[in-house]
Amino acid sequence: WGGESRWAWPLSVAQHSLLVLELRRAEAPQPLGAAEARAELLHDAEEGFLGFDCISPLKRVLGEPFRAVGERLMAAIARRYRLPDWTPESHRLHKHADRVAAASEAVHCTGWTEREVRELLGITDPILAADPLQSRWGGSAWEPWPSETAAERFLAELRSINYD
């Protein structure tokens, strides 16, 4: 959300990525393999190297050079962490989890209304009431974590995912 937040802290890419992974795990018919879990966790990793969470409308304005840099960074990340290529089915499931996370974060973290999420953002996926991360880490539902906390939890999760 590009740093936008109705809380004391902005929502980090790390916390968003953990949410997407949690949603994919919850919806998967069978446990995710390590490579698939890494792909979910690292799906926005280029934003960490770029130094900011660039919102989609700004990405479109920045154009081809920005897109090319992001793709090159993601290719390096994919190589380093041995991420699998998305299949049509894995990409569909990932995008659904990513949109559910985005819709829920828009309402609970940044203060958008459900109507705005539907009409302005065009997201029709469900908006969750319960925060899937709260049951694991506690705290207030949907509250963004301090950056150090988000980084620690993200890195702990990355380290816990064994390589196939």
FENDA-V394543 format. One record per run of one state. SS is the DSSP state (H for helix, E for strand, - for the rest). FROM is the first residue (numbers start at 1). TO is the last residue. If there is no record, write none. Layout:
BEGIN
SS/FROM/TO + SS/FROM/TO
END
This chain:
BEGIN
-/1/12 + H/13/27 + -/28/33 + H/34/41 + -/42/45 + H/46/50 + -/51/55 + H/56/80 + -/81/87 + H/88/108 + -/109/113 + H/114/119 + -/120/133 + H/134/137 + -/138/146 + H/147/160 + -/161/164
END
